[in-house]
Amino acid sequence: MTARAQTGAPPARSSFALLRHARYVIGENPVTGIAFAIFVLLVVAALLGPLVTPYDPLASDTSATLRAPSAKHWFGTDQLGRDIFSRVVAATRLDLGIAIFSVALVFALGGLSGIAAGFFGGWVDRVVCRIADTIMAFPLFVLAMGIVAALGNTVTNIVIATAIINFPLYARVARAEANVRREAGFVMAARLCGNGELRILLTQILPNIMPIMMVQMSLTMGYAILNAAGLSFIGLGVRPPTPEWGIMVAEGAAFIVSGEWWIAFFPGLALMLAVFCFNLLGDGLRDIVDPQRRT
Amino acid sequence: MLRQVLKRLATAIPSVIGVVVVTFLLTRVLPGDTAAYFAGPAATPQAIAEIRAKLGLDRPLPEQFAAYVKDLATGNLGNSLSTGRAVTTEIIARLPASAELTLVGLLLSMAVAIPLGIVAAVKQGSIVDHACRMVATAGVSLPVFFTGLLLVYVFYFLLGWAPAPLGRLDVFYSAPPDVTGFYLIDSLIARDLDTFRAAAAQLVVPALTMGIFSLAPIARMTRASMLAVLSSEFIRTARASGLTPRTVIITYAFRNALLPVITTLGMVFSFLLGANVLVEKVFAWPGIGSYAIEALIASDYAPVQGFVLTMAIMYVALNLVIDLLYGVIDPRVRIEG
């Protein structure tokens, strides 16, 4: 616990040590390196997206429907003759976008209220814990379905629902970490210097628990992607013909029984790789930030 | 023992209250006019006002909440807009299908995951250990609907071993007489082996999908808690006393390692109940998940609300059962509690 409490406010010299430690972790576990490579690929696909695809992801071609993967269409074509490779690449932006926005939202909501709960205690703590407990009383995906159904069937509401179901995770981690540091030396010093409580919370506690929160964010990114794709798979949020991995798998599902496997397979594979990549990155990041919790 | 059970029951009350309040708030407080929503886009203001009065939406919120709780207490979840049938009867009729799928999936996954975790912990660094780690990492990354489709492709289209993924029973068979609602059990009660075989054939692939999904957390937790127990002193003593490895591992270590595994089951159920919805869609399984999906697509809110409430109450109940199991497995919990 003491080792973790010291991770905050690193002096200038230790940034080099951190880099060396990062290199050591990647050397120990090359899988983290692979995950990082996939991550770069995903980011490039999300940024360049439609610019680099060989075909227009929305353009249908009735003369080439349901073609198996070939040199012309790497991932084949779907029932409307749309190029699946182009659609999978174009979908990256939307899928990553949903995940990033929801993670940012839950970090702002859950992270900050968790820190406040751990730091102030008392009624703030009770309210935050009660909210987290109530959310945890639901099976999370089912709650997300209910929220999207109530708020309305849009992509924005998928982002909100995904953020809400992740709230307890963030609030609990932030609360525990803030609670440990509540009476730490540097907090006492800041208080003695005449800083207000809110100022201490934002300038002392928050930067100190950032590394742990970053790990949490990376670990929940994968879950956020899975959740959003699951919601669009059952027909919520994203509407056809928008390319999105979950809805593309849903469209391809009808053709699996007749043997046209590629329509559902490639978007599903992209989804799997993205989730896999974020989970591995999260594990790798945790090894760097918090070596004691290595499994 | 009875007092402890009652005491534990009391702790579930805040969760139930929270669940009821949230499901109520989901329809009433959120943006958008519920009455206009129910009336449809072509309704006149007069029609909307009429519906508002009929639904009781013109009354103050606490009064609406009281009416909602009263309805719940009598088991009334409202009527579906599109079919006009009561949500409660529909959910009760479809619940066994979902329960059968989820439970068989969980049993399959426990039958594989627990031995896998034990062997991985006992023979650390072996091939089984690496396989266990791979399963644990890959398992959490697999979208459950994607695994389901892959299994359909392999077992139905390529190998032809499984029947078409279209519900609980092939059209040539009729459902067994209703006793428990579980086709596997009902067909055995009716001594109808053909129907049993047909129902089992339909169930295997979806249950396998659910099983693969929950394999990872169970295997991971079994391995971790077995490792922790195996390095403790009473195991060393047991080994030093010359007990056979079998006795040490099964009787001594596993029983003690079981507690964290049971805790994980609570979390696994949260995922399983959600995954259930997706698997039901893939396999056209006539459970409450596909009922909710149909209602969601038709913007029919009462069934969705009933579904969310049913799932949440079931989840709270399952966690309760898991807590009570604790006491059965570990007497220390019983005394402290």
Interface residues (C-beta under 8 A of the other chain):
Chain A: R130 D133 T134 A137 F138 P139 L140 F141 V142 L143 M145 G146 I147 A149 A150 L151 G152 N153 G222 L226 A229 G230 F233 I234 G235 L236 G246 V249 A250 G252 A253 I256 V257 S258 G259 W261 A264 F265 G268 L271 M272 V275 F276 N279 L280 T295
Chain B: P14 S15 V16 G18 V19 V21 V22 T23 L26 T27 L30 P31 G32 T137 A138 V140 S141 L142 P143 V144 F145 F146 L149 L150 V152 Y153 Y156 F157 A164 P165 A224 F269 S270 F271 L272 L273 G274 A275 V277 L278 K281 V282 A292 I293 L296 I297 S299 Y301 V304 Q305 F307 V308 M311 A312 Y315 V316
